[in-house]
Amino acid sequence: MTAPTAPLILFDDDHYMYVLKDRAFAEAWWEAPDEFAVGFDALARPLSMTGEPFDVRLALAGEESDEAELRRLVAEHYRDHLRGQVSPRAAVLADFVAALPREGR
């Protein structure tokens, strides 16, 4: 299996979204795997998280893209956490991901 393609889009257990610039940054940013709900790479492939608190590892959970689920979760994040802002509407996945707000630019 290949490595995740950056950026990585992670959702915590409250379904708050974090867009992190690459795997190393994401693994350093994230504190504990039990706070991770779901995640995707830039190609909308699902991610898994393992490890201990302050020592997490991210990997692809599969090669199959789940773009519809990523877009649904992003829209939910905007609705619940960024009231008044509109979720990106780009038709092309790369443009959609590029429009997401990133942490630690």
C-alpha positions as CSV (number, residue, x, y, z in Angstrom):
1,M,0.0,0.0,0.0
2,T,1.2,3.5,-0.8
3,A,1.7,6.4,1.6
4,P,-1.1,8.9,2.2
5,T,-1.1,11.9,-0.2
6,A,-1.0,15.2,1.6
7,P,-2.8,17.1,2.9
8,L,-4.5,14.9,5.4
9,I,-8.1,15.7,6.5
10,L,-8.8,14.3,10.0
11,F,-11.9,14.5,12.1
12,D,-11.9,14.2,15.8
13,D,-14.5,12.5,18.0
14,D,-16.6,15.7,17.9
15,H,-16.4,15.7,14.1
16,Y,-14.2,18.8,14.1
17,M,-12.1,18.9,10.9
18,Y,-8.3,19.4,10.8
19,V,-6.5,19.8,7.5
20,L,-2.8,19.0,8.1
21,K,0.0,19.6,5.7
22,D,1.5,16.1,5.7
23,R,1.7,12.9,7.6
24,A,4.6,13.9,9.8
25,F,2.9,17.1,10.8
26,A,-0.4,15.2,11.4
27,E,1.3,12.6,13.6
28,A,3.1,15.4,15.6
29,W,-0.2,17.4,15.9
30,W,-2.5,14.6,17.0
31,E,-2.4,13.7,20.6
32,A,-4.2,10.4,21.0
33,P,-5.7,7.8,18.6
34,D,-8.9,7.6,20.7
35,E,-9.8,11.2,19.7
36,F,-9.6,10.2,16.0
37,A,-13.0,9.5,14.4
38,V,-12.1,9.3,10.7
39,G,-9.6,10.7,8.2
40,F,-8.8,10.9,4.5
41,D,-5.8,11.8,2.4
42,A,-6.0,14.3,-0.5
43,L,-7.3,11.6,-2.8
44,A,-10.2,10.8,-0.4
45,R,-8.7,7.5,0.6
46,P,-9.6,6.5,4.2
47,L,-6.9,6.6,6.9
48,S,-6.4,4.7,10.1
49,M,-4.7,5.8,13.3
50,T,-2.8,3.6,15.7
51,G,-0.4,4.2,18.6
52,E,-0.3,5.6,22.1
53,P,-1.0,9.1,23.4
54,F,1.6,11.5,21.9
55,D,2.9,8.7,19.6
56,V,0.3,8.2,16.8
57,R,0.8,6.7,13.4
58,L,-1.4,7.3,10.3
59,A,-1.7,4.9,7.4
60,L,-4.0,4.3,4.5
61,A,-6.9,2.0,5.5
62,G,-7.6,1.3,1.8
63,E,-6.9,2.4,-1.7
64,E,-10.5,3.0,-2.6
65,S,-11.5,6.7,-2.7
66,D,-14.6,7.7,-0.7
67,E,-15.0,11.2,-2.0
68,A,-18.7,11.4,-1.3
69,E,-18.1,10.6,2.4
70,L,-15.3,13.2,2.6
71,R,-17.5,15.9,1.1
72,R,-20.4,14.9,3.4
73,L,-18.2,15.2,6.5
74,V,-16.7,18.5,5.4
75,A,-20.2,19.9,4.8
76,E,-21.2,18.7,8.3
77,H,-18.1,20.3,9.8
78,Y,-19.0,23.7,8.2
79,R,-22.6,23.4,9.3
80,D,-21.8,22.5,12.9
81,H,-18.5,24.3,13.6
82,L,-18.1,27.2,11.0
83,R,-21.6,28.6,11.0
84,G,-22.0,31.3,8.4
85,Q,-19.2,30.0,6.2
86,V,-19.9,27.9,3.1
87,S,-18.3,24.5,2.5
88,P,-16.1,24.5,-0.7
89,R,-18.2,23.7,-3.8
90,A,-15.4,22.7,-6.2
91,A,-16.4,19.9,-8.5
92,V,-12.9,18.5,-8.9
93,L,-11.6,16.8,-5.8
94,A,-8.1,18.4,-5.9
95,D,-9.7,21.9,-6.0
96,F,-12.1,21.0,-3.2
97,V,-9.3,19.8,-1.0
98,A,-7.2,22.9,-1.9
99,A,-10.0,25.2,-0.7
100,L,-10.1,23.6,2.8
101,P,-8.6,25.7,5.6
102,R,-5.3,24.3,6.8
103,E,-3.7,24.2,10.2
104,G,-0.1,25.4,10.7
105,R,0.4,26.7,7.1
